[in-house]
Amino acid sequence: MSKKRKVEVFTGGCPLCDETVKLVKELACPSCEVTVYDLRNEGMDKAKKYGVNSVPNVVVDGKILECCKRRKITAKDLKEAGIGIPL
């Protein structure tokens, strides 16, 4: 079994969050293991552990993407983090 990239998406159930979830899922490849947490129902402990303080937010292999700290997430940002690129 090969190693997978751990991709975690934190949402608040809003349309912008839904757009980000869709984009991550569209770009994800077989090397990506995507988990979505709707913070209204689950994942708050994990979000706090990572330092997530806004949604939507994407964490790849335990690190918040830089784009999530400052602006809307783009396909370029996700690809630069390795999403969609086989290991």
Contacts in CASP RR format, 6 or more apart in sequence:
PFRMAT RR
TARGET T0000
AUTHOR 0000-0000-0000
METHOD contacts of the structure
MODEL  1
MSKKRKVEVFTGGCPLCDETVKLVKELACPSCEVTVYDLRNEGMDKAKKY
GVNSVPNVVVDGKILECCKRRKITAKDLKEAGIGIPL
2 31 0 8 1.000
2 87 0 8 1.000
3 31 0 8 1.000
3 87 0 8 1.000
4 31 0 8 1.000
4 32 0 8 1.000
4 33 0 8 1.000
4 87 0 8 1.000
5 31 0 8 1.000
5 32 0 8 1.000
5 33 0 8 1.000
5 60 0 8 1.000
5 61 0 8 1.000
5 82 0 8 1.000
5 83 0 8 1.000
5 87 0 8 1.000
6 33 0 8 1.000
6 35 0 8 1.000
6 60 0 8 1.000
6 61 0 8 1.000
6 62 0 8 1.000
7 24 0 8 1.000
7 28 0 8 1.000
7 32 0 8 1.000
7 33 0 8 1.000
7 34 0 8 1.000
7 35 0 8 1.000
7 58 0 8 1.000
7 59 0 8 1.000
7 60 0 8 1.000
7 83 0 8 1.000
8 34 0 8 1.000
8 35 0 8 1.000
8 36 0 8 1.000
8 37 0 8 1.000
8 46 0 8 1.000
8 50 0 8 1.000
8 58 0 8 1.000
8 59 0 8 1.000
8 60 0 8 1.000
8 62 0 8 1.000
9 20 0 8 1.000
9 21 0 8 1.000
9 24 0 8 1.000
9 34 0 8 1.000
9 35 0 8 1.000
9 36 0 8 1.000
9 37 0 8 1.000
9 56 0 8 1.000
9 57 0 8 1.000
9 58 0 8 1.000
9 59 0 8 1.000
10 37 0 8 1.000
10 39 0 8 1.000
10 43 0 8 1.000
10 47 0 8 1.000
10 52 0 8 1.000
10 55 0 8 1.000
10 56 0 8 1.000
10 57 0 8 1.000
10 58 0 8 1.000
10 59 0 8 1.000
11 17 0 8 1.000
11 18 0 8 1.000
11 20 0 8 1.000
11 21 0 8 1.000
11 36 0 8 1.000
11 37 0 8 1.000
11 38 0 8 1.000
11 39 0 8 1.000
11 55 0 8 1.000
11 56 0 8 1.000
12 38 0 8 1.000
12 39 0 8 1.000
12 40 0 8 1.000
12 55 0 8 1.000
12 56 0 8 1.000
13 38 0 8 1.000
13 40 0 8 1.000
13 55 0 8 1.000
14 55 0 8 1.000
16 56 0 8 1.000
16 72 0 8 1.000
17 55 0 8 1.000
17 56 0 8 1.000
19 56 0 8 1.000
20 56 0 8 1.000
20 58 0 8 1.000
20 73 0 8 1.000
21 36 0 8 1.000
21 56 0 8 1.000
23 73 0 8 1.000
23 75 0 8 1.000
23 78 0 8 1.000
24 34 0 8 1.000
24 58 0 8 1.000
24 78 0 8 1.000
24 83 0 8 1.000
25 34 0 8 1.000
27 75 0 8 1.000
27 78 0 8 1.000
27 79 0 8 1.000
27 83 0 8 1.000
27 84 0 8 1.000
28 34 0 8 1.000
28 83 0 8 1.000
28 84 0 8 1.000
29 83 0 8 1.000
29 84 0 8 1.000
29 85 0 8 1.000
29 86 0 8 1.000
30 86 0 8 1.000
31 84 0 8 1.000
31 85 0 8 1.000
31 86 0 8 1.000
31 87 0 8 1.000
32 83 0 8 1.000
32 84 0 8 1.000
37 43 0 8 1.000
37 46 0 8 1.000
37 47 0 8 1.000
39 47 0 8 1.000
39 55 0 8 1.000
47 57 0 8 1.000
50 59 0 8 1.000
50 62 0 8 1.000
50 63 0 8 1.000
50 64 0 8 1.000
51 64 0 8 1.000
52 59 0 8 1.000
52 64 0 8 1.000
52 68 0 8 1.000
54 68 0 8 1.000
56 68 0 8 1.000
56 73 0 8 1.000
57 64 0 8 1.000
57 65 0 8 1.000
57 68 0 8 1.000
58 64 0 8 1.000
58 65 0 8 1.000
58 67 0 8 1.000
58 68 0 8 1.000
58 73 0 8 1.000
58 78 0 8 1.000
58 81 0 8 1.000
59 65 0 8 1.000
60 81 0 8 1.000
60 82 0 8 1.000
60 83 0 8 1.000
65 73 0 8 1.000
65 77 0 8 1.000
65 78 0 8 1.000
65 81 0 8 1.000
66 77 0 8 1.000
67 73 0 8 1.000
67 74 0 8 1.000
67 77 0 8 1.000
78 84 0 8 1.000
79 85 0 8 1.000
END
